Amino acid sequence: MFDYLLTEEQKGIQKEARAFAKWIPKEMILDMDAEKIQFPHEYLREAGKRGLLGVRFPKKYGGRELSWIDEGLINQEISGVSHSLSCLWGVGAGLVADAVVNFGSEEMKQEIVVPIAKGEQYAAECLTEPRGGSDFFGATTRARKDGDDWILNGQKRFIVGAEGADWFMVYAVTDPDAPPHSRLSAFMVPRTAGVETKYIYGLMGTRGGGAGRVFFNDVRVPERYVLNGINRGFEVFIHMMVPERIGTANSAIGAVRPAIEIATKYTSKRKAFGRPIKDFQAVGFKVADCVTLHDAANSLIYNTTLAIESETVHPNRVRRMVSEAKKFATESSWDIINHCMQVLGGIGYTNVYPIERIMRDIRLAMIWTGTNEIMQLIIQNEWYKEYEKVISKSDRRDIEMDAENADQDDEKVYE
């Protein structure tokens, strides 16, 4: 994030986050990548002690009532140390707890959000299923009413934090005969009888976060643990896409910042043909591209975050902007890490530098929280709707008519 845009208070928050990032033990990062650690409880407890979890939430729920910008600052500092740790930080206290704060009862907020903000408990989001990820409405997990409770059956996979979670936010079909937008409900499910997790994936990167499969076998869930009411899970889902995707954008761009710095330092010191290799345009231009992409992504993230925070921008436009930020930031991060590895040459392909780990980690960002192809679809759909409803009816000059033969309507053939 750009230092000249930050207030003194925000610089203080950034300093807190950097101090926490320095606290994170090197052994924890390496052991997570080697999957010797499957879930870093110690890390979350320390983040809770430092007041760095759930920072946007009201103080009565353990938060600090900070801004979206503040949350992004913390995210980027943590991600600069470990993309996996930033994912865990974001999913539990920044995402699932957000759903409870916005859609849960007061009782749920006290029971779930307060312990999460302290780092004493963790919550995982359960959306993806074995038969599909992007097909949200095609969920096969079911919940049937039984007295005052719901009986949940089904399974979810690729669930970040599954092994360490105390709570699971689960989307399940509660009315199979209803239209797609009215058939799903969002449940907060405690780790109880019938809930089983399996840490079964050999991930390419972003390891050690307890990602696994979750099975729900006749799990009894009291109706008081339903978010936003029965058959209204879609509203929760749509709301969650904002913190989920802006969080992914911040996490991705934060993760590759150290790679740019490592590449800059290396190419300044490494010599070939008697000169530092930064002086060769084939090298220096790649670093320049990295800096440009990083600044451009941060600019888009910052602008989008202001739109979210204003609460005056139409939700559909925010949806488009968040999708743009997620897609551009993650794809820029992938280009950045590839450039950084290239200028380091062979040594960048080894574990002498963390470049190869960052590359493995960052590849996930273009897939999870909605693939970039889905982002493209959302951007397309929302832009065309925005044009039809707003832009085409604006009071701006009609530039189309400024062509010399603009009045030749018979030449404008559309069918």
PyMOL commands that set and color helices and strands:
alter all, ss='L'
color gray80, all
select helices_A, chain A and resi 3-5+8-23+26-33+41-49+59-61+68-79+83-103+106-117+136-138+162-164+180-182+223-225+233-269+277-279+281-310+315-349+355-366+372-389+391-393+399-402+409-411
alter helices_A, ss='H'
color red, helices_A
select strands_A, chain A and resi 123-126+142-146+149-159+167-173+184-190+195-198+212-222+226-227+271-272+275-276
alter strands_A, ss='S'
color yellow, strands_A
deselect
rebuild
show_as cartoon
